[in-house]
Amino acid sequence: MSFKIAFIGAGSIGFTRGLLRDLLSVPEFHEIEVAFTDINAHNLEMVTELCRRDIRENGLSVTLTATTDRKEALRGAKYVICTIRVGGLEAFATDVDIPLKYGVDQCVGDTLCAGGIMYGQRGIAAMLDICKDIREVARQDVLLLNYANPMAMLTWACNKYGGVRTVGLCHGVQGGHGQIAEAFGLKQEEVDIICAGINHQTWYIQIRHHGEDLTGKLLEAFERHPEFNRTEKVRIDMLRRFGYYSTESNGHLSEYVPWYRKRPDDIAHWIDLSSWIHGETGGYLRVCTEGRNWFETEFPNWMNEPALPYQTNERSHEHGSYIIEGLETGRVYRGHFNVVNRGVISNLPDDAVIEAPGYVDRNGISIPQVGELPLGPAAVCNVSISVQRLAVEAAVHGDDRLLRQAFLMDPLVGAVCDPREIWQMVDEMLVAQEPWLPQYGNAIAAARKRLAESPLLPTREGYRGAARLKVKTVDEIREEKQRA
């Protein structure tokens, strides 16, 4: 088979190299054309060099081109895979650090809460430009597979305003599926699940093993698990109170709802510092920073390590390659995808981007009707959807009033801050992120003037949060690796 796949944001080593391995593990795809593009020429060069080495050592002759000219990469593409992080770690740091001054303590800040909302403002502006290029030079039947966060907001904007058919992909469902199987002492392939909701707040509404419904037995299984009862306290508490387990990690979930991070003294009770993903303040920013520094320092050594094997048993559980395989070969694939609702989940809004089960084959991507979510989980999702809708419309139209309303309606921001603090926080974040917010020119100028001329509310300058760990140096990482 011969067709073209373009990777946007290909300088992302974690996603790009693994997704390419997944694709080229499909025997029928050994003659496809692959194009990488990124705005960071240095990262693009390093990742391309690694991937070309992998291709060569797997005995393939796949054409792989790399360019900072996005349109050239997109020209003639049938599939586009997007893994961008607009603003990189520089903007990401402001997503975490500015809200901390106002007491908003986030673990990740890339999906909801103050950081996720601002990440969406940057990402939507960029994604609409990407969609314009796709419409102009890619194939008419092109499919955009979006891995970038905030998943629901970006996928929503692309489908409503970008004019490009877009499906959002995340691995949260697969991760939680594995946990559920482990909690019951079973293999993952033995446990069948139905999961539905919105990205990072998707709920396992049915769990079966050999026909037996285990859904009601899950709380007891997690409470007695020697690791999960320590590392997943937020998720277990939500399971206890809402009756269903949520897909997202303990740290992620804790920043989407108003109950677990609103008082600094309480945060330690709900998180675990054995891994950033369990709730560490700014944990994902820390590991991303460490990973970037490590990769740039150790790149020559990476080139000396064995290539990734392109074998079926080495494929990851990321949906992307399986979707393309299903569409091209007709092999049926079942996964969970982010799509516009249109009645799939009947008690969530039709215009929202939901995450639900789907099937792929040569006929396309089919999403069965789920029906109603249980009332409690639906209520949690609907609160987040209101924030997402406000944030999407704010980003598309450059409307800072809608942006501020999104902050007001956000569960954790609203639990911690009053409206005056929120207005000032938004001013600070707009000014700090000006290089990535072209749609907010007038609003940023007004915000800068207010910050310079108006009396400012007191903030906690230098506050590092309830559970912040320092960024490790490359030497410290190397020492830990050798010790491990």
C-alpha positions, 0 to 999 in steps of 0.5 A: 500500500502506498499513501502519505502520513504527515507528523506535525510536531514530529520533534516530540521524541516520545510520540513520534518514534513510537508511533512510527514503529507502530505504523511500520509494524504493519506489513502492508505499510512498508511502502508508505511515505512519511513526512515529519515537520516541526517548528524546532529544526534542532529537535526535528533533526534529532528525531529524524536521525533516530527514526531513519536509523530505526527504518534502516536497521529494520531493513525497510526503505520507507521514504522519510522526509523532514522539513520545517515547511509545514505545507510541504509536509502536508502536501498530498497527505491522507493521514495527519498525526498531530502531537504539538505542544504550542509554546513548549516548556517555556509557556508550560511553565507559566501555565503552572507557576502563575496560577500557583501565585493565586493558590491554584495547585496543578499536577499537570495543567494541560486539560482543564483548570487554569493551565489547560484553559490557557494551553487550549488558547495557544493550541486552538490558534495553532490548530486552526492554522494547521487545518487551513494548510491541510484544507489547501494541500492535503488530500480531500479525504484526509483524516487528522488524528490529534494526540495534542492536549487539551484533547477535547478543546482542540478536537472540538475546534478542528471539527467545528471551525477547522473544516477538517475531519478530526478524531482525538486519541488518548491512551487513558482508557487503555491504562485504566483498563490495565489497572482494573484487570490487575486489581482483580488479579486478571489479564487485561485481555480477559476483562471487557470494558465499556468506557464513556464520558469526555477525555480524561473524565471517561468512566468505566460504566461496565466491566465484565469477565467471562460474562460476569459483571464486576462493576460493583465489585471494583471498589473493594478490589482497589481498596485491597490492592497494596499499591493502588490504595496508596497511589490512587486515592483520588480515583478510589474516592471518586469511585466510592462516591460516584460508583464508577472508576475514572480513566485519568491518573490520580494527579490529573483527576485531582485538578479537574474537580473542586475537592482534592487540591483546594486547600494546601494542607489537604493535598498531601492526604490525596496524593503520593510522591512516588511518581509525578503522575500521582499528584506532584505539584507541577509534576509533568512540567518537571519530568518534561524538563528533565526529559528534554535535558536528558535527550539533548545531552544523551542523544549521541548515546541513543544513536548507539543503542539498538534500534526499535524493532518493527514487530507486531508484538512490539506495537504500543496500545496507542490507537493511531496505527490501528485506526489507519490499519483498519481503514486501509486493510479492513481489519476490524479494530475496537478502541475508544475515540474522541469525536463530536457527540451527536447523540452518542451519549444522550445526556451530554451536549450534542456539540461536545467532544466525547470519548466513547467506544468505536469500531474501525474497518474499511467502511470507516470509523463507527461509534455505537450509541452509548445512551445515558451516562449514570447521572453522577458521572454525567454531572461531572462531565457537564461541568467540564464541558461548559468550561471547554465550550467557553474556552473554545469560543474564547480562543476562536474569537479572541474574546477575553471575556469568555476566557475569564468566564471559563476560568470562573466556571472551572471547578478548581479555580472557582474553589480557590479564587474569587472573581477579582483574583481570577481577572488578575490571574488571566491578565498575568497569563495573557501577558506572559503568553503573548507570543503564542496568542495572536488572537488576543492582541487588544486584550493583552495590551489592555491587560498589560496596562491594568497590571502596570497602572492599577492597584494589584491584589496580593499574591504568593510570589515564589510559592512552589505549591504543596508538593513541588519537587526540584528538577533533577540535573542530567548528572542526577538522572544518570546516577539514578539510572546507573543505580537502578 
